[in-house]
Amino acid sequence: MKNSEVIALLILVRVSSVFLVQTWFVPDEYWQSLEVAHNFAFNYGYLTWEWVLGIRSYIYPLAIAFVYKILEFCRLDHAYALIFVPRILQALLSAYADYCFYKWCGRMKWAIFNITTAWFWYYVCSRTLINTLETALTMIALAHFPWDSKRNLNSTFLWIVSLVCIMRPTAVIQWLPLAIYYAIILKGRLFDVFFRDVLPFSMVSFMISTVIDSHAHGKFIITGYEFLKVNVFHNVGEWYGTQPWYWYLSTGLPATLGIQIVPFILATINILRNRHVYQNDLALLGCITFSLGIYSCLTHKEFRFILPLLPMILKISAGHLARWSYKATPFMVWLVVSVILVSNIIPALYLSLIHQRGTLRVMDHLRTLSESSPHNTSLLFLMPCHSTPLYSHLHKNVTTRFLTCEPNLYNVSNYQDEADQFYNNPNEWLRSNYPPTGKLPSHIIAFDSLLLSITDILSRYKPIYKFFHTNMPSGRVGAFVYIFEIIRT
């Protein structure tokens, strides 16, 4: 394929995800990016505890806020623009990252096939997640990495890696093994390269980010240190769930790779048997293994945390498939292609169009209600914290309230967050926060699984909308989302 055809294909695939991916994944897609940017650009909104404590870098939200200010200046700051323009820009960056991946893999057709059919990358490639940005930048950086001692570290690589590690301190985990590998192949030039290239770029990036974050947070702060202090030293991540040490091996990796785990395992066996031939791939395997080992030691685990490892895995898999296809019959090649394609399309479509779509669809109708009567609209979300976006999707400064779930940051004995307090006794919580003589919200948003527990307050409301959310309700998350409107007398 010509370069122009490859680029066009990648742009088409990635931009299509902006409009096909219509479902909820994780709260951070909005609450660590769009909501922060909206608050910064328009001076109203809600900042979660992470931003109050200053454990997040403002670099990514400020980039989105800059886009918002341009839209506002052009009088195009409609809610749909605020939602879709950042996603389109992220999709274009992901497409460019895919092209860099293609070049890094030696322009193999299997590289294009692997990266465009990987269901998990399609599912997240246009989401405004810091993990998505990290993965895209990781692909670009890997394409610029000096894979032999004859190449020097170029400024593009150094800037990108510095930026990634500043925005995501945990990115150091996957870059450390590659840094060690490069140090080994450099031999006697390590001292010179470190002080001439690495240290100056790192120091400049650190100073720039510290200035940006200190200005945005309103105080001198080093967000990387604050992040490590809260998430690693105090292990706050446990508050949001824990998994066993082997979770990434038993669940995380098989789920995100799907059928691609088969060629990856076969490639791993081949690389280990021929270590002297595939030294670069061996370095990638070392990076993957080291990263999974460190991540497995952390009690809080999520699928998206291993997303930056996906390009390395797909590169190794593509190389193995390319070598295999030279010897395989055309029928076997097409059979493997068909199996990989179908097994990725099914989860991509189901998770993008069906599973967990209700909490986004409900925002479209709440936005309409807010726009039609902003002064008379007040919204109460009785669902797990951060189940929906908020002002980035409403773009109206209406009164809202949702159940919060801040972790026990100050070691309070018998601590319960607001969401737990509510779910322990919903009617009592509602009577306490909304007494009979007080003013009630104009609308209540809740999952169907909660309705029988809040019949007292719902007696004063009528259901006006019902949205399908998921085929697999669990715990506090129901199958449908309801909007209730207060009965005016």
MOJOSUL-V548093 format. One record per pair of residues at least 6 apart in sequence whose C-alpha atoms are under 7 Angstrom apart, sorted by the first residue. I is the first residue (numbers start at 1). J is the second residue. Records with the same first field share a line. If there is no record, write none. Layout:
BEGIN
I: J / J
END
This chain:
BEGIN
7: 99
10: 95 / 98
11: 92 / 95
14: 91 / 92 / 94 / 95 / 125 / 126
15: 88 / 91 / 92
17: 122 / 126
18: 87 / 88 / 126
20: 352 / 353
21: 123 / 352 / 353
22: 352 / 353 / 357
23: 352 / 353 / 354 / 355 / 356 / 357 / 360
24: 356 / 357 / 359 / 360
27: 386 / 387
28: 129
29: 127 / 128 / 129
30: 128 / 389
33: 60 / 61 / 128
34: 61 / 392
35: 45 / 46 / 391 / 392
36: 47 / 61
37: 61 / 62 / 64 / 65
38: 45 / 65 / 392
39: 45 / 46
40: 65
41: 65 / 68 / 69
44: 397
45: 391
49: 406
50: 56
54: 217 / 223 / 226
55: 223 / 224 / 226 / 227
56: 223 / 227
57: 167 / 213 / 223
58: 213 / 216
59: 167
64: 86
68: 77 / 82
71: 77
79: 393 / 394 / 395
82: 392
83: 393
87: 126 / 127 / 128
88: 126
90: 126 / 128
91: 125 / 126
93: 136
94: 125 / 136
97: 136 / 137 / 139 / 140
98: 115
100: 139 / 140 / 143
101: 139 / 140 / 143
102: 108 / 111 / 112
103: 143
104: 143
105: 111 / 315
110: 318 / 321 / 322
111: 315 / 318
114: 314 / 318
115: 314
117: 341 / 344
118: 344
119: 344 / 345 / 347 / 348
120: 256
123: 348 / 352
124: 132
125: 132
131: 304 / 307
134: 164 / 308
135: 307 / 308
137: 160
138: 308
139: 311
141: 157 / 160 / 161
144: 157
145: 153 / 157
146: 152 / 153
147: 280
148: 185
149: 185 / 186
158: 198 / 201
159: 201
162: 202 / 205
163: 205
164: 171
165: 171 / 172
166: 224
169: 224
173: 291
174: 287 / 291
177: 286 / 287
178: 283 / 287
181: 283
183: 190
210: 221 / 222
213: 221
214: 220 / 221
230: 236
231: 237
236: 407
237: 300
238: 299 / 300
239: 407
241: 300
242: 299 / 300 / 301
243: 299 / 300 / 301
244: 299
245: 296 / 297
246: 296
248: 296
252: 303
254: 261
259: 340 / 343
263: 317 / 320 / 321
264: 313 / 316 / 317
267: 316 / 317 / 320
271: 278 / 282
275: 282
281: 316
284: 312
288: 309
325: 333
354: 470
355: 469 / 470 / 471
356: 469 / 470
357: 469
358: 467 / 468 / 469 / 480 / 481
359: 387 / 388 / 469 / 481
360: 388
362: 467
363: 393
367: 394
370: 377 / 396 / 398
371: 396
374: 398
375: 398
377: 398 / 399 / 442
378: 398 / 399 / 400 / 441 / 442 / 443
379: 399 / 400 / 401 / 441 / 442 / 443 / 444
380: 400 / 401 / 402 / 441 / 443 / 444 / 445
381: 401 / 402 / 403 / 444 / 445 / 446
382: 402 / 403 / 445 / 446
383: 403 / 446 / 447
384: 403 / 419 / 476
385: 402 / 403 / 404 / 405 / 419
403: 418 / 419
404: 417 / 418 / 419
405: 417 / 418 / 419
406: 417
408: 415
422: 429
426: 453 / 454
427: 453 / 454 / 456
434: 440
442: 485 / 486
443: 483 / 484 / 485 / 486
444: 483 / 484 / 485
445: 482 / 483 / 484
446: 481 / 482 / 483
447: 477 / 478 / 480 / 481 / 482
448: 478 / 479 / 480 / 481 / 482
449: 476 / 477 / 478
460: 486 / 487
461: 484 / 485 / 486 / 487
462: 484 / 485 / 486 / 487
463: 482 / 483 / 484 / 485
464: 483 / 484 / 485
465: 482 / 483
466: 480 / 481 / 482 / 483
467: 480 / 481 / 482
468: 479 / 480 / 481
469: 479 / 480 / 481
470: 479
471: 479
472: 479
473: 479
END
